[in-house]
Structure formats: C-alpha cells, structure tokens
Amino acid sequence: MRRRRAIVIIPVAAASLIMLAGIAWFGGFRLNLTRSYPPGLWRIEPLERPPAAGDLVFICPPDTPVFRMAREHFYLGRGLCPGWFSPLIKTVVATGGQSIAIGAEVSIDGKPLASSDLQPSDAAGRALAPFAGGQVPGGFLFLHSDFAGSYDSRYFGPIPASGLLGRAHPLLTWGP
C-alpha cells in the first residue's frame, strides 16, 4: 500500500513543482544566485521607456562566442534566453552614443565609473581580457555591477538592448 501511494505522490509532487516553476517564470519571477546583486527572489517589471543610465535590468545576453565561453567558465548559467543562457542582472551605465574608455578602471564620457577596477583574472586564475573601449553603438547598452568579480561590459562590451527583459526588482533578498 505504501509503495502504491509513493508511486502516485512522487509524480504528482514533481508535476506540481514543474507547474509552479512555469507559473513563476511566466509571471516574471527569477531566482538570483549570483554575487553581482543580492541573491534571492527578483521580479522582472516592464520598462515602458527606453533604458537609461541607472536602470537595474534583466537582459538576455546575445548568443556569441564570448557568452558561450562565459557559460563554460560558469560566469553565467543556463536559462531560457537565446543560446540557453540565463538572463543577466546588471545596471545600465551607458547607452548609444556615449564613449567608453578602459584603463585600470572604466570612464564614461570622461568621468570615472565607481567600482569599475578591472581584474586581470577570474577566481580560477584565468586571464580576463577587457573590452577595448569606444563608442556605445545605438541600440546597445553598457552594463555594470559594483561587485568586483562581476562579468559585465568591462569585459564583454556593450550588448544589444533588444535582449532587455525589463527592470529588475528585488522581492526577497539576503546578504550584501
């Protein structure tokens, strides 16, 4: 009798978890486990205007060799964005037409960006190549996180704004 009950309960519980995850996904809820921003439950909210500097956003990275390497190095996880990447949570710090200079830190239109020191290597000791700098193309965003170990536009450069999912709003977070 117990075995028969387990045969019924286990698939029902698994189906319920899958259904709950689907509802959460389509409802815009995301679980952040990265250190770029506080871990916890976040929600994607509509951004009903063009993105601007200071916006904290969820964005799908493009399916490029740089981001495939980032997934191989565990800088980002698997998700439902093109290329099966997980969305990034980052702050927009520059938009189309702004100039980016990369030295020991990042400057935008000649002004230093706080907490933008470049790291020569990742936590595993692999070399990190910085973005060359230049003007952000129209329709692209330069993204940043204050977390020193963040993999952001300091390394991968501007990415298309077309991947923007919306504003990132923390619901239940913990830690720094």
C-alpha positions as CSV (number, residue, x, y, z in Angstrom):
1,M,0.0,0.0,0.0
2,R,2.8,2.4,0.9
3,R,4.6,1.7,-2.3
4,R,1.5,2.3,-4.4
5,R,1.0,5.7,-2.6
6,A,4.6,6.7,-3.3
7,I,4.1,5.8,-6.9
8,V,1.3,8.3,-7.1
9,I,2.7,11.0,-4.8
10,I,6.1,11.4,-6.3
11,P,4.9,12.1,-9.9
12,V,2.2,14.4,-8.6
13,A,4.7,16.4,-6.5
14,A,7.2,16.6,-9.4
15,A,4.4,17.8,-11.8
16,S,3.3,20.4,-9.2
17,L,6.9,21.7,-8.9
18,I,7.3,21.9,-12.6
19,M,3.9,23.8,-12.9
20,L,4.9,26.2,-10.1
21,A,8.2,26.9,-11.8
22,G,6.4,27.6,-15.1
23,I,4.0,29.9,-13.4
24,A,6.8,31.8,-11.7
25,W,8.8,32.0,-14.9
26,F,5.9,33.4,-17.0
27,G,5.0,35.7,-14.1
28,G,8.4,37.3,-14.3
29,F,9.9,35.9,-11.1
30,R,13.6,34.9,-11.2
31,L,15.8,33.4,-8.6
32,N,19.2,35.2,-8.5
33,L,22.1,33.0,-7.1
34,T,24.9,35.2,-8.5
35,R,27.0,37.6,-6.4
36,S,26.6,40.6,-8.8
37,Y,23.4,41.6,-6.9
38,P,21.9,40.2,-3.7
39,P,20.8,36.6,-4.0
40,G,17.1,35.9,-3.7
41,L,13.8,36.3,-5.4
42,W,13.5,39.0,-8.0
43,R,10.8,40.1,-10.5
44,I,11.0,41.4,-14.0
45,E,8.9,44.5,-14.3
46,P,8.0,46.3,-17.5
47,L,10.2,49.2,-18.6
48,E,7.9,51.4,-20.6
49,R,10.5,53.8,-21.9
50,P,14.0,53.4,-23.4
51,P,16.6,52.1,-20.9
52,A,18.7,54.8,-19.3
53,A,21.8,55.0,-17.1
54,G,21.0,53.9,-13.6
55,D,18.3,51.4,-14.6
56,L,18.8,48.0,-12.9
57,V,17.7,45.5,-15.6
58,F,17.3,41.9,-16.6
59,I,18.7,41.3,-20.0
60,C,19.4,38.3,-22.2
61,P,23.0,38.1,-23.5
62,P,23.4,37.5,-27.2
63,D,24.4,34.1,-28.4
64,T,28.0,34.9,-29.2
65,P,31.4,33.1,-28.6
66,V,32.1,35.5,-25.7
67,F,29.0,34.4,-23.9
68,R,29.4,30.7,-24.8
69,M,32.9,30.9,-23.2
70,A,31.3,32.7,-20.2
71,R,28.9,29.8,-19.7
72,E,31.7,27.3,-20.0
73,H,33.6,29.2,-17.3
74,F,30.4,29.4,-15.1
75,Y,30.2,33.2,-15.3
76,L,26.6,32.7,-16.2
77,G,24.2,29.8,-16.1
78,R,21.8,28.0,-18.4
79,G,18.4,29.6,-18.9
80,L,15.7,30.4,-21.4
81,C,17.4,33.2,-23.3
82,P,18.7,32.6,-26.8
83,G,21.7,30.1,-26.7
84,W,20.1,28.7,-23.5
85,F,21.8,31.4,-21.4
86,S,20.3,32.7,-18.1
87,P,19.4,36.4,-18.1
88,L,21.9,38.9,-16.5
89,I,21.0,41.3,-13.7
90,K,23.1,44.5,-14.4
91,T,22.9,48.2,-14.1
92,V,22.8,50.2,-17.3
93,V,25.7,52.8,-17.1
94,A,25.9,53.9,-20.7
95,T,23.7,53.9,-23.8
96,G,24.1,54.5,-27.5
97,G,26.5,57.4,-28.4
98,Q,28.4,57.5,-25.1
99,S,32.2,57.0,-25.1
100,I,33.8,54.3,-23.0
101,A,37.5,54.4,-22.1
102,I,39.1,51.3,-20.4
103,G,42.2,51.7,-18.4
104,A,42.7,50.5,-14.8
105,E,39.1,51.4,-14.5
106,V,36.2,52.4,-16.7
107,S,35.4,56.0,-17.7
108,I,32.2,57.1,-19.4
109,D,32.3,60.3,-21.4
110,G,35.5,61.2,-19.5
111,K,34.0,60.5,-16.0
112,P,35.3,57.6,-13.9
113,L,32.8,54.9,-13.1
114,A,32.8,53.9,-9.4
115,S,33.7,50.3,-8.5
116,S,34.9,49.6,-12.0
117,D,38.5,48.4,-11.4
118,L,39.4,45.7,-13.9
119,Q,40.5,42.3,-12.7
120,P,43.4,40.7,-14.6
121,S,42.0,37.2,-13.9
122,D,38.9,35.4,-12.7
123,A,38.5,33.5,-9.4
124,A,40.0,30.4,-11.2
125,G,43.1,32.3,-12.3
126,R,42.1,32.5,-16.0
127,A,43.1,35.8,-17.7
128,L,40.3,38.3,-18.3
129,A,40.5,40.4,-21.4
130,P,39.0,43.8,-21.1
131,F,36.7,45.4,-23.6
132,A,38.7,47.7,-25.9
133,G,36.6,50.8,-25.3
134,G,35.0,53.1,-27.8
135,Q,31.6,54.5,-28.5
136,V,28.5,52.5,-27.5
137,P,26.5,51.8,-30.7
138,G,22.9,53.0,-31.0
139,G,20.6,50.3,-29.7
140,F,23.3,48.9,-27.3
141,L,23.8,49.1,-23.6
142,F,27.0,49.2,-21.5
143,L,26.3,47.2,-18.3
144,H,27.9,47.2,-14.9
145,S,27.8,45.7,-11.4
146,D,29.6,47.1,-8.3
147,F,30.7,43.6,-7.4
148,A,34.4,43.4,-8.3
149,G,34.1,39.8,-9.6
150,S,31.2,40.6,-11.9
151,Y,31.4,39.6,-15.5
152,D,29.9,42.7,-17.2
153,S,30.6,45.1,-20.0
154,R,34.1,45.8,-18.7
155,Y,34.9,42.5,-20.3
156,F,32.2,41.7,-22.9
157,G,31.5,45.2,-24.1
158,P,28.1,46.7,-25.0
159,I,25.2,44.3,-25.7
160,P,22.0,44.8,-27.8
161,A,19.2,46.5,-26.0
162,S,16.9,44.1,-27.9
163,G,17.6,41.5,-25.2
164,L,16.1,43.7,-22.5
165,L,13.5,41.8,-20.5
166,G,12.6,44.7,-18.1
167,R,13.5,46.3,-14.8
168,A,14.9,44.1,-12.1
169,H,13.0,44.5,-8.8
170,P,14.2,42.6,-5.7
171,L,11.4,41.0,-3.8
172,L,13.1,38.8,-1.1
173,T,16.9,39.0,-1.0
174,W,19.5,38.3,1.6
175,G,23.2,39.0,2.0
176,P,25.1,42.1,0.8
